Structure formats: structure tokens, C-alpha cells
Amino acid sequence: MSQTDQNKTEERWQEAKREKETVREKRQRNKGIGWDGRTLREQLAELEDKTEATGHYSGVTELSLKEDDPIRFEQLYSRLRGDLVTAREISKEVSATPIVEQEGELCYGLFTPEGDSIAVSTGIIVHVHTMSEAIKFMINHDYEESPGIEPGDIFVNNDPHVGDVHPCDLMTLIPIFHNGELVAWAGGVNHVIDTGAVGPGSMNVSQASRFGDGAYYTARKIGEEFQLYNSWKKEYPAKTRTPSFLKLDERTRITGCLMIRDSVKEMIERTGVETFKQLSREAIEYGRRGFRNRIKKTMLPGTYRGASFVDALYEGQQNVTREYANENHLMHAPSELHIREDGSFQVSFEGANKWGWHPYNCTPAAIQGGIWVMLTQTVIPNELVNDGAYYACDFHLPVGSWANTQNTETAHAYAWHFLVSAWAPLWQHLSRGYYARGFWEEINAGNANTSNWLQGGGIDQFDKLHAVNSFEAACEGVGARYVADGEPHASAIWNPEGDMGDAEAWEQVEPLPFLGRAIKPNTGGAGRRAGGAGFESMRTIKDVSRWLLYEMGNGYMTSDSGLFGGYPAASGYILNAQETDLKERFENGEDYPQHDLDPESGEFESKIDGDVTRRPEGISTPKEFDDYDMYLNYLRGGSGLGDPLERDPEDVLSDIHDGYVLPRHAEDAYAVVVNKVNDEAKHNSAVQGEWEIDEGATEELREKRMDERAEKAQPASEWYDQQRDRIRNEENLIDDVKKTYESSMRMSKQFARFFRNFWDLPEDFAFDLSYQAEQSLNNRFDSGLRPMWDNYTRRHKTWLDVDDEPYVPYTWTDRSLQDLPDSVSTFKHFEQTSDDD
């Protein structure tokens, strides 16, 4: 540490000591650390009362700071946000973990004393609100009294029931004081490489309950005077397989939080504490208004409805930690978006099925975090991202469902598997609204299901216990837009700035050398606008012992359905090879598999001898791999938009030469006939040769396809009758599907009534389940509720109160889109905000 840094640290420490003395003196006078001597509980209650009474955040009905001097307001807010981004960019260089340094899996936020985000940095902005929940948990459970909240304190949380997505997201929170008052919180989150779960890696999939997820730290105080407790420094690293990485990650988060703290203190010195307080309040109210106005401009009022599903198949898998978890799971996410005339926004998952004995369950914090990272790429793609949007939204999350388990036995290690899949319809809800209002350039068919996740661990090439979590998954295909194709291998829904990372960087920390990395053809959804393609990496294993690897992602099912006639992206599959002759092939200079670009070609199997596993599932429990075994890491593509038969044949030809489409797929998916005209040319590793369009054959084939469509077409009423009879008679319905729908009907009387009415079923209709499926449902429904929170904020009432939950209609009876007199929205007046919000 330089002398300047030492002086800064000493100055910060001395200041914190003085502040702590002030705080303790106030406590002796029975004064709280909130504003004007209130406790944080009192201050939060007052804020909620004002917000509910006025409909404006904290009762801020006028943006006086912004209105009196708009340039100064923008300067102050931009300074805050700029300092958050600076803290992220500088502090991530402290960490040697490639997840942070290569992928940018890091985010910082500045929060009010009550825990509402004022501004956030770039990065994994899913955590706009997860850190808010953790702060509110501490306030509502009287941390001000015990263990105390004082200057220089350091807190940590990774408990999703308190405020997080899943346990591998560790957050650090540091309070910021001025003259004995808590004026703000600084928070930072990053995705760590291992949490000490039952299996290696950050998101293990074998466990059936929380007790296999790894170490949970529930809003814990871990340091004072900016120094970590010795007990924490010994406990935390000992619970993971990668102690050095976790220490570096923690150092990164603390570094960034202290930079933010210094920035806030400097602003208060320049502008005064009252200006900072006013800026905090107005920024959030401004964010709330901006969100509402954006919705008013881009959406029509009404109800937008959809559904998504994703599989997690465990039946017959090895290494499942509970016998009763040896079953298949299908996530059912009936999704409704209600847009009200005032621009308010309600997301409902009424009808979601029961939580399960798997690690894909979610909590309200995870759901709310998920919507922010999605909304910041759609509704609010600007720098004004804070909890103002949270106050403009309501969430209906059925208690006891996979979306809101309210049971602390449930596992959450890979909540993203369900969460990302569940949000797929929301992209399409918004896109349909954008289409109706003419904002065509905003339309997106939806981002990819972010998988596969290569994970595992064991004894590495340095004879040390180690774990891996390849974050190549931060670089998936993007869904097609209305005006352009989706970007290939470009991003992930949870990190809009994602990157696949350098192969060399991964090889430094993973004993898994790359044999190849290439665009994955046929993975983007077909359409008039094609979904962005995914990619793949072929890895081998070298110099390890008792090394475990496993796969994680969608398998038989694809959760993204495509939009306006577009096709979904390709689903997943598993490919690996064990006990291979790869070593001999290396030594003899023989061909070996570098890719699996065309799974139907047999090329992979022709270039390797060994035990090859090729399966259509997407999830596997850990199994042991040895030197020269092989593992395919296949990253998904985005869904398509529009009729594939309307795609320009020249674009299809470009797709072939760019490696996005195989020639035979051009004919199958797009009815475009191509012929090879040159065997020598090689545009990329997927396609050998130069191709050209047979225009006559293409025109003839497209006409034939249209005729075939007309022949196969049937009235919707006829299709409905066939499907209704199929459901009534339970024909060709596998047990997993019946169990899923039966679970949803038992979870929700509303959904059961809707389902039975829609299909004209008897009022007492129920699916006939196997003994195993019946036992599975009874087991989970009998488990009851075991919530973590003892005291809740008022905002939680939209998802918590079981007996008094707000009614969420399946159809609006008092208004419909057909009632609108013309194409002009009937939204009420706009609240004051800038034109570009």
C-alpha cells in the first residue's frame, strides 16, 4: 500500500471512530441513527405512510431541486452514478477471479437509509433491488439495536429469503454516516465461484433442500471500523473450495463500497447534507415518474397474457441427495402483465406450480431482481435506474409456489434456471405493446435461456482443492428484433455487458483446456428476423483427480417461444466422452473432435473412441471425469421473429456463410434451396465451400410450403375440440405434465377455475396421477410455510398476505382493448419528467 493510501485509510478510520462516538452518545439519549433522531424502523414506517398516502415516493409531490435548477440536479445525479461506475471499474481489477475481471459479474448501488436504491453502477444490475431487501430486513429486525449499525461496520448477505437471487451472489453493505445520522448505504454484489455446496461450483444442482446449497450468511455483521472480524476471516474461507478467490472477491466489494462512501462524503462536504438528502428522495421519485411515463408512451392499457415452461429432469439420475427428489420437474409460469391507465405495472404469476425438491426455487427478492435486469434493457434503458421503478410496480407472487416458497427448507442455488425461463413471456408482453403503439424498434423476441453452465471441481492441476464455474454463459444469442436480426453470442439477460471471456484466462484457473470454440449453427430461432446464434466450446480435462463435472440448462423444452410467427431457439442437449483415446490421438497427430457443430453428422463420434454420452436432457448431476475425457459446453441462441418464409433468401445465404445456418437447415426452416459451387472456400468452421441460391427452386418450394400450410390448417374451434377431448380423456399426457397442471390447480383456485372454464371441464375435474406423483405433491403441500421474515415492509403485502392478497383478474371485465375509441392511448395526464424518459 502506498503512503497516500495508508494516509487515506488512517483518515477514514479516525473519522469512523469520531462518528461512532457521536452515534453512541445519541443512543445514550435514546436517539436513533435515522434523520432527526428517529430510529430506522420509525423512519421506514414514515416513508411508507407518506408514499401510500400521496402515491409519490416519500410524499415528494414536487421535484423542487430538479425544477429550480435542473442542470445542477443532473450534475449531482450524474456524479453519483459516475462514481458508482468508477468504483466498479477500478475495484474489479482488485479481483483475480475471471468471473469478475473477465465477465464483469459485479454491481454497486447507493441506497437511502431505508434501503431504497438511489443509483446503481453498470454490471449485473439484477441487484438494483436485492440489496434493498437485505437492508430492509436489517431495519425490520432491529439491527439498529443488535448487533448495532455504526460507522465503519461491514455487513454481508447471500440468503435469497432475505435479499438475493441465489447463495453464490455475495453482497457487502456498508452504512454511510454524517454527524451521527445514517445518510446512505453503499452496497456491492458479485457472483462467487464456490459457496461450499454439496457439489463443487457456485450453483450445484444435486441438492433437494437449502442444507445442500452451501454456506448461508443471513444479513450478518462481519466487521467494525472497516476491519473484518478475525472470526469471519477464519470461517468464511474455510467453508469453500476456493478460499483465495473468495478473499479477493470480498476485497473487491469492500474496496468499491469504500470508494462510494468517500464519494458521498465529498458530495456532502460540497453541497451540504440537506441537498444530498433531497437529491436522494427526488431521484427515486423522478425514477418512479419516468417509469410510469415510459409505460404510458409505449404500452396500451390492458392485460397481456402468456406462459412458459422449462424442464429439470432428475428421474434416474445419480447423486441426488434425497430419494424423494428423484423425480422430474416442469416449471409452469403463467404470466400476466396488467397495465393500468395511470401507467402502473403489475406482474402476476398466479397459477405458478408448487416449489420443488430442487435448487431452482425463487424468492420475491430473486423475482424482483430479475425484473429489474430485464426492464433496464427494455422500458428504462438509461442511467436513471433505481427503486423508483420498484414503487411503480406491483408483484403478485403466489405464496408457496416456486416463485415465492416462503419455506426456508427450499433450495435456491440455481434460481436462474426457472427465473430466466419465467421472464420469457414478459419480453413478448412488452413487445406486443410496443407493436400496438408503433415503437417497432423496441420490439425484441426475448433473450436466450442462459445455459449451459459448465461447473464442477476436484483436485486441480496444482494438487489443490478447486471448483470451476465457466461464465461463458454471459455471452448467449439475443432474441430477434422487429427491425433486425438478434445479435449472436453477445449477451445474457442478467448481464447486458456480458462477455465470453478469453480462453486463456479460463485455462489459467480451470484444468479444462480448450479443444475448440466456434459459432453453433442452427441455434438461433428461425424467422423473418433470425434469433442470434449461440456458440460452443469443446473442453478436455488434464492433470486432475476425483474431478466432477455436470451440465445445467434447458433440455427437451425451450422456454422462449418466438414472436409473431418466429420459431424458438434450439433446445439443449448433453455431449461428453470418457475413457477416450484422445491422448493417443495427440501423440500420433491424428484428428480429434474440436466441435459438434452438426450433431446429426456423426463427425464427433468418428474422431474419438470411448464412452460417448449424447442425451437430449439439459441437466445432469455431478459425475467423475478423468484426464483426456471431453465435455461440450453449448451456449444457447435467441428466438426468432416473424414468418421464416418471409426471410430474404440472400440473408439466409449470408447466414450459411457466417456459420449461423447449415445448408440443409436453410431448406428445412426457410424453404431456401442452395447449391454448392466451390468446395475449396471455407468461410468458417461450420460450413465448407461456397454456396449460391437456386432462385427457381426456392420460389417453387416456398409456394409448396404455403400450400401445405393451407391443407393442414384447421379452424381454431376444431383444434380446441380435439385438445379439450384429449385433456378430458387424459390421452397422450405424460405424468410429469399432469403433475405440473395438477400442482397449479391445487395452488390456485383462480387458476383451477380458469383452466376448467377454458377447456369446458367439469367443476371437479382433476388429473389422475401415479402413486409417485401424488406422493410428491402431498409431500410438498404438507410441508407448510416457514418464512424468514418476522416483520415485513408494507410493500411486501402485494406478495405476502395469504388471506388478504390483492385480487388479480384473469380478464378485465370493466374494460377491454376493443373499447378504446381510436389508436390514441386513453392514459391520464403525464407527470412532470423529461421528454426522453
C-alpha positions, 0 to 999 in steps of 0.5 A, a space after each residue: 500500500 502506498 503512503 497516500 493510501 495508508 494516509 487515506 485509510 488512517 483518515 477514514 478510520 479516525 473519522 469512523 471512530 469520531 462518528 461512532 462516538 457521536 452515534 453512541 452518545 445519541 443512543 445514550 439519549 435514546 436517539 436513533 441513527 435515522 434523520 432527526 433522531 428517529 430510529 430506522 424502523 420509525 423512519 421506514 414506517 414514515 416513508 411508507 405512510 407518506 408514499 401510500 398516502 400521496 402515491 409519490 415516493 416519500 410524499 415528494 409531490 414536487 421535484 423542487 431541486 430538479 425544477 429550480 435548477 435542473 442542470 445542477 440536479 443532473 450534475 449531482 445525479 450524474 456524479 453519483 452514478 459516475 462514481 458508482 461506475 468508477 468504483 466498479 471499474 477500478 475495484 474489479 481489477 482488485 479481483 483475480 477471479 475471471 468471473 469478475 475481471 473477465 465477465 464483469 459479474 459485479 454491481 454497486 448501488 447507493 441506497 437511502 437509509 431505508 434501503 431504497 436504491 438511489 443509483 446503481 453502477 453498470 454490471 449485473 444490475 439484477 441487484 438494483 433491488 436485492 440489496 434493498 431487501 437485505 437492508 430492509 430486513 436489517 431495519 425490520 429486525 432491529 439491527 439498529 439495536 443488535 448487533 448495532 449499525 455504526 460507522 465503519 461496520 461491514 455487513 454481508 448477505 447471500 440468503 435469497 429469503 432475505 435479499 438475493 437471487 441465489 447463495 453464490 451472489 455475495 453482497 457487502 453493505 456498508 452504512 454511510 454516516 454524517 454527524 451521527 445520522 445514517 445518510 446512505 448505504 453503499 452496497 456491492 454484489 458479485 457472483 462467487 465461484 464456490 459457496 461450499 455446496 454439496 457439489 463443487 461450483 457456485 450453483 450445484 444442482 444435486 441438492 433437494 433442500 437449502 442444507 445442500 446449497 452451501 454456506 448461508 450468511 443471513 444479513 450478518 455483521 462481519 466487521 467494525 471500523 472497516 476491519 473484518 472480524 478475525 472470526 469471519 476471516 477464519 470461517 468464511 474461507 474455510 467453508 469453500 473450495 476456493 478460499 483465495 478467490 473468495 478473499 479477493 472477491 470480498 476485497 473487491 466489494 469492500 474496496 468499491 463500497 469504500 470508494 462510494 462512501 468517500 464519494 458521498 462524503 465529498 458530495 456532502 462536504 460540497 453541497 451540504 447534507 440537506 441537498 444530498 438528502 433531497 437529491 436522494 428522495 427526488 431521484 427515486 421519485 423522478 425514477 418512479 415518474 419516468 417509469 410510469 411515463 415510459 409505460 404510458 408512451 409505449 404500452 396500451 392499457 390492458 392485460 397481456 397474457 402468456 406462459 412458459 415452461 422449462 424442464 429439470 429432469 432428475 428421474 434416474 439420475 445419480 447423486 441426488 441427495 434425497 430419494 424423494 427428489 428423484 423425480 422430474 420437474 416442469 416449471 409452469 409460469 403463467 404470466 400476466 402483465 396488467 397495465 393500468 391507465 395511470 401507467 402502473 405495472 403489475 406482474 402476476 404469476 398466479 397459477 405458478 406450480 408448487 416449489 420443488 425438491 430442487 435448487 431452482 426455487 425463487 424468492 420475491 427478492 430473486 423475482 424482483 431482481 430479475 425484473 429489474 435486469 430485464 426492464 433496464 434493457 427494455 422500458 428504462 434503458 438509461 442511467 436513471 435506474 433505481 427503486 423508483 421503478 420498484 414503487 411503480 410496480 406491483 408483484 403478485 407472487 403466489 405464496 408457496 409456489 416456486 416463485 415465492 416458497 416462503 419455506 426456508 427448507 427450499 433450495 435456491 442455488 440455481 434460481 436462474 434456471 426457472 427465473 430466466 425461463 419465467 421472464 420469457 413471456 414478459 419480453 413478448 408482453 412488452 413487445 406486443 405493446 410496443 407493436 400496438 403503439 408503433 415503437 417497432 424498434 423496441 420490439 425484441 423476441 426475448 433473450 436466450 435461456 442462459 445455459 449451459 453452465 459448465 461447473 464442477 471441481 476436484 483436485 486441480 492441476 496444482 494438487 489443490 482443492 478447486 471448483 470451476 464455474 465457466 461464465 461463458 454463459 454471459 455471452 448467449 444469442 439475443 432474441 430477434 428484433 422487429 427491425 433486425 436480426 438478434 445479435 449472436 453470442 453477445 449477451 445474457 439477460 442478467 448481464 447486458 455487458 456480458 462477455 465470453 471471456 478469453 480462453 486463456 484466462 479460463 485455462 489459467 484457473 480451470 484444468 479444462 483446456 480448450 479443444 475448440 470454440 466456434 459459432 453453433 449453427 442452427 441455434 438461433 430461432 428461425 424467422 423473418 428476423 433470425 434469433 442470434 446464434 449461440 456458440 460452443 466450446 469443446 473442453 478436455 480435462 488434464 492433470 486432475 483427480 476425483 474431478 466432477 463435472 455436470 451440465 445445467 440448462 434447458 433440455 427437451 423444452 425451450 422456454 422462449 417461444 418466438 414472436 409473431 410467427 418466429 420459431 424458438 431457439 434450439 433446445 439443449 442437449 448433453 455431449 461428453 466422452 470418457 475413457 477416450 483415446 484422445 491422448 493417443 490421438 495427440 501423440 500420433 497427430 491424428 484428428 480429434 473432435 474440436 466441435 459438434 457443430 452438426 450433431 446429426 453428422 456423426 463427425 464427433 463420434 468418428 474422431 474419438 473412441 470411448 464412452 460417448 454420452 449424447 442425451 437430449 436432457 439439459 441437466 445432469 448431476 455431478 459425475 467423475 471425469 478423468 484426464 483426456 475425457 471431453 465435455 461440450 459446453 453449448 451456449 444457447 441462441 435467441 428466438 426468432 421473429 416473424 414468418 421464416 418464409 418471409 426471410 430474404 433468401 440472400 440473408 439466409 445465404 449470408 447466414 450459411 456463410 457466417 456459420 449461423 445456418 447449415 445448408 440443409 437447415 436453410 431448406 428445412 426452416 426457410 424453404 431456401 434451396 442452395 447449391 454448392 459451387 466451390 468446395 475449396 472456400 471455407 468461410 468458417 468452421 461450420 460450413 465448407 465451400 461456397 454456396 449460391 441460391 437456386 432462385 427457381 427452386 426456392 420460389 417453387 418450394 416456398 409456394 409448396 410450403 404455403 400450400 401445405 400450410 393451407 391443407 393442414 390448417 384447421 379452424 381454431 374451434 376444431 383444434 380446441 375440440 380435439 385438445 379439450 377431448 384429449 385433456 378430458 380423456 387424459 390421452 397422450 399426457 405424460 405424468 410429469 405434465 399432469 403433475 405440473 397442471 395438477 400442482 397449479 390447480 391445487 395452488 390456485 383456485 383462480 387458476 383451477 377455475 380458469 383452466 376448467 372454464 377454458 377447456 369446458 371441464 367439469 367443476 371437479 375435474 382433476 388429473 389422475 396421477 401415479 402413486 409417485 406423483 401424488 406422493 410428491 405433491 402431498 409431500 410438498 403441500 404438507 410441508 407448510 410455510 416457514 418464512 424468514 421474515 418476522 416483520 415485513 415492509 408494507 410493500 411486501 403485502 402485494 406478495 405476502 398476505 395469504 388471506 388478504 392478497 390483492 385480487 388479480 383478474 384473469 380478464 378485465 371485465 370493466 374494460 377491454 382493448 376493443 373499447 378504446 375509441 381510436 389508436 390514441 392511448 386513453 392514459 391520464 395526464 403525464 407527470 412532470 419528467 423529461 421528454 426522453 424518459 
